[in-house]
Every structure is written in C-alpha cells, then in structure tokens.
C-alpha cells in the first residue's frame, strides 16, 4: 500500500495522544488463534509489541498453544479430548503440555520477538511460584486442569523493570505438588488484574462479539459488563464466546479498566486497537 508522507504524518499525529496515555501503563495481550500460526500475522504481532515497548508501554504477552499440543499428542499416539472447551489432561498429557508450552512455543516466541528488535524473557507459571492453582472441580473430571488461586506478580514486574517483555506460558504449580494446565484466557485475565493493567486484549479468530454470529457486519463495539447477563439470556453471547467474555467481565470487576476481544486475523490489530480513534473488536468496561 502506497501512502503519502502527509498521510504517514497524520497517522502518527492521531496515535500521539494514545501513546502519551499508555506510556508507563501495563497492557496484557493474550496471544492465540491464527495469529500464532500464520508467519505473516505472527510477524505483525511481534512488530506491534516491539513498537509498544519502544514508546514506553509495559507489554505482557500470555500465550496458549492448543494446536501445537494436539500435534504433539497425535505424534505420541494420544487422542485430544475436550469437555466444554477444556482439554482433558491426564498425567501423560500434562507432561506434553508442559514440554510444548514452556519449551517449544514459549522459546519460539522469545526468539521471534528478539529477532524483530525487541527484548523478551520467557517465563511459565512455575517460575517464582508465579501461578498457584488447585484442581478445577467440574461435573466431569478434567484431570490436571487447574484453577488459579494466587498470582505472584513480582517476577513479572521485575522482568518489566529490567527492560524485557515477559512472555508467559500458562502452566501452574499446585499446592499439592502437581503441575496444572491453565486456560490461557483465564490466566491472562487474572495476571492483568494482579498487575493493575489498564487493558487486557484477547486475540481471537473472530471480529468480536456479533449480534448475529453469522454476520460479521453486526459487530457490537462496546459492552458494559452489566449488559452481559441479558446478552447471554438473549443468545447473543453463546457457545465458545461465553468463557472468553466471562474472562473479560472478571478482569474488569477485578480492576482492569478495559478489556478487548479483537480479530487476530487482521494485521497489526493490536496497534489499531491501542493507537487509533476507531479501535477494533469489542471493548468491555
């Protein structure tokens, strides 16, 4: 795309008040979906984070890795099983989850951000007892799937103060000595609240909350958390959107000023949300 120098200047001028607003603030980004798979989109995300870091935004990147875990399970002859969107995690699966998330995926993201000119440090919930969890109790046994009880933010803040972007994989230590698999959206929401983040951004493969799930032109740009029960009752919030939006609501109620569900299929969607008048996706407040 060719743009004039005047247009470039206008983009920067529009971004200036947002840069001033968010400099020194913490933004937690939950990274997942197609943006983690497509090399082009991954490069755009890394560039966004580097720019944010350079203008003084404290970025914390929390990631999942579902497709990579499923691929590794398949290679070992194990079948992936899900109940209500949660991966059933027996002891052998937990070993693979830990290896893939805290190892392959996490270090690949660190390498990628460094190659784009950023400074990153890979962490997992076991480091410094960052995430402590108990077994998640549900109607069906999910195995080693955890529910976060504590977030120790010191190691995250120390990483930020040292000039690095913390890249966090969502496995947690258990009070019982076990290691637990944690839903990345849930972990990002709890981390954002504990850090006093001004924003939590969840990257997905949809535009945001749609009034009609089959029509992407029916995006609802802004939702007050008090409206969520009625939106659920009317069926506008349903299926896989329920847990994501519940995370947004919980984060706001725990003190995060704004939470966003944005379309990670759009290049530079983080920058569009953060530094433009129009924004992108659905904002909860």
C-alpha positions as CSV (number, residue, x, y, z in Angstrom):
1,X,0.0,0.0,0.0
2,X,1.4,3.4,-1.0
3,X,0.7,6.3,1.2
4,X,1.9,9.9,1.1
5,X,4.2,11.5,3.6
6,X,1.3,13.7,4.7
7,X,-0.8,10.6,5.4
8,X,2.1,9.0,7.4
9,X,2.3,12.2,9.5
10,X,-1.5,12.1,10.1
11,X,-1.3,8.5,11.3
12,X,1.4,9.5,13.8
13,X,-0.4,12.6,15.0
14,X,-3.6,10.5,15.6
15,X,-1.5,8.0,17.6
16,X,0.2,10.6,19.7
17,X,-2.4,11.1,22.4
18,X,-2.8,7.4,22.8
19,X,1.0,6.9,23.1
20,X,1.0,9.6,25.8
21,X,-1.9,7.9,27.6
22,X,-0.4,4.4,27.6
23,X,3.2,5.2,28.2
24,X,4.2,3.7,31.5
25,X,0.9,1.7,31.6
26,X,0.7,-2.1,31.5
27,X,-1.2,-3.9,28.7
28,X,-1.7,-7.7,28.9
29,X,-2.1,-9.4,25.5
30,X,-3.4,-12.9,25.3
31,X,-1.9,-14.3,22.1
32,X,-3.6,-17.2,20.3
33,X,-5.5,-18.3,17.3
34,X,-4.4,-17.9,13.7
35,X,-2.1,-15.0,14.7
36,X,0.1,-17.7,16.3
37,X,0.1,-19.9,13.2
38,X,0.4,-17.6,10.2
39,X,4.0,-16.4,9.7
40,X,2.8,-13.1,8.3
41,X,0.4,-12.4,11.2
42,X,3.0,-13.6,13.8
43,X,5.5,-11.1,12.3
44,X,2.9,-8.3,12.6
45,X,2.2,-9.2,16.2
46,X,5.9,-9.1,17.1
47,X,6.3,-5.8,15.3
48,X,3.3,-4.4,17.3
49,X,4.8,-5.5,20.6
50,X,8.3,-4.0,19.8
51,X,6.7,-0.7,18.9
52,X,4.6,-0.7,22.1
53,X,7.7,-1.4,24.1
54,X,9.7,1.4,22.4
55,X,7.0,4.0,23.1
56,X,7.0,3.0,26.8
57,X,4.1,0.6,27.1
58,X,4.7,-2.3,29.5
59,X,3.6,-5.3,27.5
60,X,2.9,-8.7,29.0
61,X,2.3,-11.5,26.5
62,X,0.4,-14.5,27.7
63,X,0.1,-17.4,25.2
64,X,-1.6,-20.6,24.6
65,X,-0.6,-23.4,22.3
66,X,-3.5,-25.7,21.7
67,X,-2.7,-26.7,18.1
68,X,0.9,-27.5,19.0
69,X,-0.1,-29.6,21.9
70,X,-2.7,-31.5,19.8
71,X,0.0,-32.1,17.2
72,X,2.5,-33.5,19.7
73,X,-0.2,-35.7,21.3
74,X,-1.0,-37.1,17.9
75,X,2.6,-37.9,17.3
76,X,2.7,-39.9,20.5
77,X,-0.5,-41.7,19.6
78,X,-2.7,-39.9,22.2
79,X,-6.1,-38.5,21.3
80,X,-7.0,-35.0,22.3
81,X,-10.2,-34.9,24.3
82,X,-12.2,-31.7,25.2
83,X,-15.1,-31.2,27.6
84,X,-16.8,-27.8,27.4
85,X,-13.8,-26.4,25.6
86,X,-11.3,-27.6,28.2
87,X,-8.6,-30.1,27.4
88,X,-8.8,-33.3,29.4
89,X,-5.3,-33.5,30.9
90,X,-4.1,-36.8,32.3
91,X,-0.6,-37.2,33.7
92,X,1.0,-38.1,30.4
93,X,-0.8,-35.3,28.6
94,X,0.3,-32.8,31.3
95,X,3.9,-33.8,30.6
96,X,3.4,-33.0,27.0
97,X,1.6,-29.7,27.8
98,X,4.5,-28.6,29.9
99,X,7.1,-29.6,27.4
100,X,5.3,-27.8,24.5
101,X,4.1,-24.7,26.2
102,X,7.0,-23.9,28.5
103,X,9.5,-25.2,26.0
104,X,8.9,-25.2,22.2
105,X,6.2,-22.5,22.0
106,X,7.5,-20.1,24.6
107,X,11.1,-20.1,23.5
108,X,10.0,-19.8,19.8
109,X,8.1,-16.6,20.7
110,X,11.0,-15.2,22.7
111,X,13.3,-15.9,19.7
112,X,10.8,-14.3,17.3
113,X,10.4,-11.1,19.4
114,X,14.1,-10.8,19.8
115,X,14.6,-11.1,16.0
116,X,12.2,-8.3,15.5
117,X,14.3,-6.0,17.6
118,X,12.5,-6.5,21.0
119,X,13.8,-7.8,24.3
120,X,11.9,-10.8,25.6
121,X,12.2,-13.2,28.5
122,X,10.3,-16.5,28.6
123,X,8.5,-17.4,31.8
124,X,6.0,-20.0,32.9
125,X,3.6,-20.1,35.9
126,X,6.1,-22.3,37.8
127,X,8.8,-19.6,37.8
128,X,8.9,-17.9,41.2
129,X,5.6,-19.6,42.0
130,X,4.0,-17.0,39.7
131,X,0.8,-19.0,39.3
132,X,-0.5,-21.2,42.1
133,X,-3.6,-23.4,41.4
134,X,-5.9,-26.0,42.7
135,X,-7.5,-28.7,40.7
136,X,-10.5,-27.4,38.8
137,X,-13.6,-29.1,40.1
138,X,-16.3,-29.7,37.4
139,X,-19.1,-32.2,36.7
140,X,-16.7,-34.3,34.7
141,X,-13.1,-35.0,35.8
142,X,-10.7,-32.9,33.6
143,X,-7.5,-34.4,35.2
144,X,-4.7,-31.9,35.7
145,X,-6.6,-28.8,34.8
146,X,-6.2,-26.1,37.4
147,X,-8.0,-23.0,38.8
148,X,-5.7,-20.1,39.7
149,X,-5.7,-19.2,43.4
150,X,-2.7,-16.9,43.5
151,X,-0.7,-14.7,41.1
152,X,2.7,-13.6,42.3
153,X,3.4,-10.6,40.2
154,X,6.9,-9.8,41.5
155,X,8.7,-11.8,38.9
156,X,6.6,-10.2,36.1
157,X,7.3,-6.7,37.4
158,X,11.0,-7.4,37.8
159,X,11.1,-8.6,34.2
160,X,9.4,-5.4,33.0
161,X,11.7,-3.2,35.1
162,X,14.7,-4.9,33.6
163,X,13.5,-3.8,30.1
164,X,12.1,-7.1,28.9
165,X,8.7,-8.2,27.7
166,X,7.5,-11.2,29.8
167,X,6.2,-14.0,27.6
168,X,4.3,-16.3,29.8
169,X,3.1,-19.9,29.3
170,X,0.1,-20.9,31.3
171,X,1.0,-23.8,33.5
172,X,0.8,-23.5,37.2
173,X,2.1,-25.1,40.4
174,X,-0.3,-26.8,42.6
175,X,-0.4,-26.7,46.4
176,X,-0.5,-30.5,46.3
177,X,2.8,-30.6,44.4
178,X,1.3,-31.3,41.0
179,X,1.6,-29.2,37.8
180,X,-1.7,-27.9,36.3
181,X,-2.8,-26.8,32.8
182,X,-4.5,-23.4,32.9
183,X,-6.8,-21.9,30.3
184,X,-4.8,-19.1,28.7
185,X,-7.7,-16.6,28.6
186,X,-8.3,-17.2,32.3
187,X,-4.7,-16.8,33.2
188,X,-4.3,-13.6,31.2
189,X,-7.4,-12.1,33.0
190,X,-6.0,-12.9,36.4
191,X,-2.5,-11.7,35.5
192,X,-3.9,-8.4,34.1
193,X,-5.9,-7.8,37.3
194,X,-3.0,-8.5,39.6
195,X,-0.7,-6.2,37.6
196,X,-3.3,-3.4,37.7
197,X,-3.2,-3.4,33.9
198,X,-5.1,-0.6,32.0
199,X,-6.0,-3.1,29.3
200,X,-6.4,-6.8,28.6
201,X,-6.5,-7.7,24.9
202,X,-7.7,-11.2,23.9
203,X,-6.7,-12.1,20.3
204,X,-9.1,-14.4,18.6
205,X,-10.2,-15.6,15.1
206,X,-13.4,-13.6,15.0
207,X,-14.2,-9.8,14.8
208,X,-15.5,-9.6,18.3
209,X,-19.0,-10.0,19.8
210,X,-21.5,-10.2,17.0
211,X,-25.3,-9.5,17.4
212,X,-25.7,-12.2,14.6
213,X,-22.9,-14.7,14.8
214,X,-23.3,-15.4,11.1
215,X,-22.9,-11.8,10.0
216,X,-19.6,-10.1,10.7
217,X,-21.2,-6.7,10.0
218,X,-23.2,-6.9,13.2
219,X,-20.2,-6.3,15.5
220,X,-21.1,-4.8,18.9
221,X,-18.2,-2.4,19.5
222,X,-18.8,-1.6,23.2
223,X,-20.4,-3.6,26.0
224,X,-20.8,-2.6,29.7
225,X,-20.3,-5.7,31.9
226,X,-23.7,-5.1,33.4
227,X,-25.2,-5.9,30.0
228,X,-23.6,-9.3,29.7
229,X,-26.3,-11.4,31.6
230,X,-29.0,-10.0,29.3
231,X,-26.8,-10.7,26.2
232,X,-26.4,-14.3,27.4
233,X,-30.1,-14.6,28.0
234,X,-30.9,-13.4,24.5
235,X,-28.5,-15.9,23.0
236,X,-26.2,-13.2,21.6
237,X,-23.4,-14.5,23.9
238,X,-23.3,-18.2,23.5
239,X,-21.1,-21.2,22.9
240,X,-17.4,-20.6,22.8
241,X,-17.8,-16.9,23.4
242,X,-19.1,-17.4,26.9
243,X,-15.8,-18.3,28.6
244,X,-13.9,-15.6,26.7
245,X,-16.4,-12.9,27.7
246,X,-16.6,-14.2,31.3
247,X,-12.8,-13.6,31.4
248,X,-13.3,-10.1,30.2
249,X,-16.0,-9.4,32.8
250,X,-13.9,-10.9,35.6
251,X,-10.9,-8.8,34.6
252,X,-13.0,-5.6,34.6
253,X,-14.5,-6.5,38.0
254,X,-11.1,-7.1,39.4
255,X,-9.9,-3.6,38.3
256,X,-8.7,-3.8,34.7
257,X,-10.1,-0.6,33.1
258,X,-10.9,-2.0,29.7
259,X,-10.8,-5.5,28.1
260,X,-11.0,-6.2,24.4
261,X,-11.7,-9.1,22.1
262,X,-10.0,-8.4,18.8
263,X,-9.6,-10.1,15.5
264,X,-6.0,-11.5,15.3
265,X,-6.6,-12.3,11.6
266,X,-6.1,-8.6,10.9
267,X,-2.5,-7.5,10.6
268,X,-1.5,-5.0,13.3
269,X,-4.8,-5.4,15.1
270,X,-3.2,-4.6,18.5
271,X,-1.9,-1.2,17.2
272,X,-5.2,-0.4,15.6
273,X,-7.0,-1.0,19.0
274,X,-4.4,0.8,21.1
275,X,-3.4,3.8,19.0
276,X,-6.3,4.7,16.7
277,X,-9.6,6.6,17.2
278,X,-11.7,3.8,15.7
279,X,-10.3,0.8,17.6
280,X,-11.2,-2.7,16.6
281,X,-13.2,-5.6,18.0
282,X,-15.4,-5.4,21.1
283,X,-14.5,-3.4,24.2
284,X,-15.8,-4.3,27.7
285,X,-15.9,-1.8,30.5
